[in-house]
């Protein structure tokens, strides 16, 4: 679980990028939203971001030609559930933390939103494929989402 790596609950803050050139970009709604952010809110997002970062790093090391999309999706989703500490086995458990949405694994000309499903023909990654990987992590409903592309040639 991620909490064993960060026992104090102080998850990495990441980079904060202020608007430097055009302050008019900051709207009143954005200022009000920033004022409503408390430490719990930010801690949830930081935890989700750290889980996503670690699972993304692991996924990039294991995604290789010859591996099936189902296995890749399962490894990503198992990694997220393991790090957030919510396997989703008990009633309401997956509402506390887990996958933000099903893992998207799109090959070649498929742009987005393909997810391998159990019972369908499994697709095996080939050396000349381009794979887009998209997954989200949520903590208390706060979703961190990121995607990346892998090519092997």
C-alpha positions as CSV (number, residue, x, y, z in Angstrom):
1,X,0.0,0.0,0.0
2,X,1.1,3.5,-0.7
3,X,0.6,4.6,2.9
4,X,3.5,2.3,3.9
5,X,5.8,4.4,1.6
6,X,4.3,7.7,3.0
7,X,3.3,6.8,6.6
8,X,2.8,10.5,7.6
9,X,0.3,10.9,4.7
10,X,2.4,13.7,3.2
11,X,2.3,12.8,-0.5
12,X,4.6,14.7,-2.9
13,X,3.2,18.1,-3.9
14,X,4.4,18.1,-7.5
15,X,5.0,21.3,-9.6
16,X,2.8,24.3,-9.1
17,X,2.8,26.6,-12.2
18,X,1.4,30.1,-11.7
19,X,0.0,32.2,-14.5
20,X,3.0,34.6,-14.9
21,X,2.2,36.5,-18.1
22,X,-1.5,36.9,-18.3
23,X,-3.2,37.2,-14.9
24,X,-6.5,37.9,-16.6
25,X,-6.6,34.1,-17.2
26,X,-7.5,33.6,-13.5
27,X,-11.3,33.7,-13.4
28,X,-13.4,34.5,-10.3
29,X,-14.6,30.9,-10.3
30,X,-11.1,29.6,-10.3
31,X,-10.2,31.8,-7.3
32,X,-13.3,30.6,-5.4
33,X,-12.4,26.9,-6.2
34,X,-8.9,27.5,-4.9
35,X,-10.2,29.0,-1.7
36,X,-12.3,25.9,-1.1
37,X,-9.3,23.5,-1.3
38,X,-8.4,22.2,2.1
39,X,-5.5,19.9,3.1
40,X,-7.7,16.7,2.9
41,X,-8.8,17.7,-0.6
42,X,-5.2,18.2,-1.7
43,X,-3.9,15.2,0.1
44,X,-6.5,13.0,-1.8
45,X,-5.3,14.4,-5.1
46,X,-1.7,14.0,-4.2
47,X,-2.2,10.4,-3.1
48,X,-4.0,9.6,-6.4
49,X,-1.2,11.3,-8.4
50,X,1.5,9.3,-6.6
51,X,-0.4,6.0,-7.2
52,X,-0.8,6.9,-10.9
53,X,2.9,7.9,-11.2
54,X,4.1,4.6,-9.6
55,X,1.7,2.4,-11.6
56,X,2.5,4.2,-14.8
57,X,6.3,3.7,-14.2
58,X,5.7,0.0,-13.6
59,X,3.4,-0.4,-16.7
60,X,6.0,1.2,-18.9
61,X,8.5,-1.4,-17.7
62,X,6.3,-4.4,-18.3
63,X,4.5,-3.5,-21.6
64,X,6.3,-5.4,-24.3
65,X,5.5,-7.1,-27.6
66,X,4.1,-10.6,-27.0
67,X,2.0,-9.5,-24.0
68,X,-1.8,-9.6,-24.3
69,X,-3.9,-6.5,-23.7
70,X,-5.9,-8.3,-21.1
71,X,-2.8,-9.1,-19.0
72,X,-1.6,-5.5,-19.4
73,X,-4.9,-4.1,-18.2
74,X,-5.1,-6.5,-15.3
75,X,-1.6,-5.6,-14.2
76,X,-2.4,-1.9,-14.3
77,X,-5.7,-2.3,-12.4
78,X,-4.2,-4.7,-9.8
79,X,-1.3,-2.2,-9.2
80,X,-3.8,0.6,-8.6
81,X,-6.0,-1.5,-6.3
82,X,-2.9,-2.7,-4.4
83,X,-1.4,0.8,-3.8
84,X,-4.7,2.4,-2.8
85,X,-5.5,-0.5,-0.4
86,X,-9.0,-1.0,-1.7
87,X,-9.6,-4.2,-3.7
88,X,-13.2,-3.4,-4.3
89,X,-14.3,-6.8,-2.9
90,X,-16.5,-5.5,-0.1
91,X,-19.7,-3.4,-0.6
92,X,-18.8,0.2,-1.1
93,X,-15.0,-0.4,-1.0
94,X,-14.4,0.8,-4.6
95,X,-16.2,4.0,-3.8
96,X,-13.4,4.9,-1.3
97,X,-10.5,4.5,-3.8
98,X,-9.6,2.6,-6.9
99,X,-9.8,2.8,-10.6
100,X,-11.2,6.1,-11.9
101,X,-12.5,4.2,-15.0
102,X,-11.6,1.0,-16.9
103,X,-8.1,1.0,-18.3
104,X,-8.0,2.1,-22.0
105,X,-5.6,0.2,-24.2
106,X,-5.9,1.4,-27.8
107,X,-3.8,-0.1,-30.7
108,X,-2.7,1.7,-33.8
109,X,-5.6,3.6,-35.4
110,X,-8.0,3.3,-32.4
111,X,-7.7,6.7,-30.8
112,X,-9.4,6.1,-27.4
113,X,-11.8,4.2,-25.1
114,X,-11.0,0.6,-26.1
115,X,-10.9,-1.7,-23.1
116,X,-10.1,-5.4,-23.3
117,X,-13.0,-7.5,-21.9
118,X,-13.1,-11.0,-20.5
119,X,-14.6,-13.4,-22.9
120,X,-13.6,-11.5,-26.0
121,X,-10.7,-12.6,-28.3
122,X,-7.5,-11.5,-26.6
123,X,-5.2,-9.2,-28.6
124,X,-1.5,-9.7,-28.3
125,X,0.8,-6.7,-28.7
126,X,3.1,-6.9,-31.7
127,X,6.5,-5.2,-32.3
128,X,5.1,-2.8,-34.9
129,X,2.1,-1.8,-32.8
130,X,1.5,1.7,-31.3
131,X,-0.2,1.4,-27.9
132,X,-2.0,4.2,-26.2
133,X,-2.5,3.6,-22.4
134,X,-5.1,5.6,-20.4
135,X,-6.1,5.0,-16.8
136,X,-7.3,7.0,-13.9
137,X,-7.0,6.6,-10.1
138,X,-9.5,8.0,-7.7
139,X,-9.3,8.7,-4.0
140,X,-12.6,9.6,-2.4
141,X,-14.0,10.4,-5.9
142,X,-11.1,12.7,-6.9
143,X,-9.8,11.4,-10.2
144,X,-6.2,11.8,-11.5
145,X,-6.0,10.7,-15.1
146,X,-3.1,10.6,-17.5
147,X,-2.3,8.8,-20.8
148,X,0.9,7.8,-22.6
149,X,1.8,6.2,-25.8
150,X,4.3,3.4,-26.4
151,X,6.0,2.3,-29.7
152,X,8.6,-0.5,-30.0
153,X,10.2,0.3,-33.3
